[in-house]
Amino acid sequence: MDHPSETPRKSIASNHENRPKCGAGKRALAAIGVGALAIYGARVLINLFGPSLPYSMRECPGGSNDSAEFLEFLSLVTDAPVRHAHIEALKNGPEFYPQQVAAIRRARRAIDMEFYEFKEGKVSAVFLDALAERAQAGVEVRVVLDAIGSFTTRASYFKELKAAGGQVHWYHPLRWNTWQFANNRSHRKLLVIDGHTAFVGGAGVADHWMMDTRQGPRWRDTVFHLQGDAVGAVISTFSENWLEASGKILTGHKQFEFHGDHRGVPALVVSSTPSGGGTRARILFQALIKSAKKSIVITTPYFLPDRSARHALEEASQRGVKVRVLVAGPHIDHPVVRRVSRHDSRHLLQAGAKIFEYQPSMIHAKIMVVDERWCVFGSTNFDHRSFALNDEINVAAIDRKLSETLVDQFEDDLKQSEILTLEMLKNRGLSSRAELLAGALLERES
């Protein structure tokens, strides 16, 4: 029979002998953890401040951007089949929100919605009411929201929609095992109704697109209404992030029970995701800038082109193309971006391009028109984040009528804008040194 006192003595001795081994194991695990954090942190910093792939385009295939050869080339390099669409430009929230809600209320089979920004408020409440009513009626309602862009929106905000049968999922939510992807966001804004109607543009769902708020005047933006077989490509774009957010492949007769309408203008739906820095958005914009013979007009809230895109615009201006860029002015929601953008704009101004700052409110539209023939619109800002880090969607269409409309809107916006001059960029004091350093860091992204 063992002595009662022997057991604790053996246990204590055993623990004492093993203690160094346990401590070494903990230190090893801690070292692995620190190493993993360092790797993940380095990845985020490289994404933010590391140099991206330099790129250029030597010639315009087909000789002219109105040729069949150029259309085929652009379709191939952006991996976007040529489709067709009837396209309508909807200017500002009081015009596009009512049309979007009306389309939701008419839905009979399926509603697919993806937004970077979906904010609690009067506008989103109307959207949720319409979505819940349709879900209750048996319509398949699927919603994907970016977890960072809609960070302040509570999950409980969608309680009634979920109770009615709607599905809501967050893109790249912040979790212990996903935080390294926090820099890769879905910046897409799209809404698809029954497979035959779509809305694509720069606006999310929030009150500041519809009305003046405490933060400032109503935002200036444009959303585009699409009908035709190009809508099928918008569904394809949605299905990509639906799989990532929900873990489910989009399927079912309600989703795909529609007939393609091949009428309308030729259009490419270009979905862009990060891939070594060379996203399809970069290819699309670079090819069209290179193809320009007469004019380029760009509306973008944040104008921070990477070095390659800036060189393409400078070269276009120097060969006689009329290059005009409209950017956010004093009401910009990120003032530092405006100051850094001004610093970088010197190069373009010296090349002969013209840059204007919109004065009445924050301008948030993302539009490019080339030679009053090609229109590009969607979610892409003219900056490194949109070109290299975000999931984006753009539509490029050959549509002279739409081009005329967009150029007319551009001219109207210029009447409320202030031209940026080289003189305005002189005499910057010591307080701007930090901003210039920020500009240098942003240039490292280019």
Secondary structure, DSSP 8 states (H G I E B T S, - for coil): ---TTHHHHHHHHHHHHHHHHHHHHHHHHHHHHHHHHHHHHHHHHHHHHS----------TTSSTTSHHHHHHHHHHTT---EEEEEEEEESHHHHHHHHHHHHHH-SSEEEEEES-B-SSHHHHHHHHHHHHHHHTT-EEEEEEETTTTTTS-GGGGHHHHHTT-EEEEES---TTTGGGTT--B---EEEETTTEEEEES--BSGGGTS-BTTBS--B-EEEEEESTHHHHHHHHHHHHHHHHHS-----HHHH-------SEEEEEEEE--STT--HHHHHHHHHHHH-SSEEEEE-S-EE--HHHHHHHHHHHHTT-EEEEEEE-TT-S-HHHHHHHHHHTHHHHHHT-EEEEE-SS-B---EEEETTTEEEEES--EEHIIIIISBEEEEEEE-HHHHHHHHHHHHHHHTTEEEE-TGGGSS--GGGHHHHHHHHHHHHT-
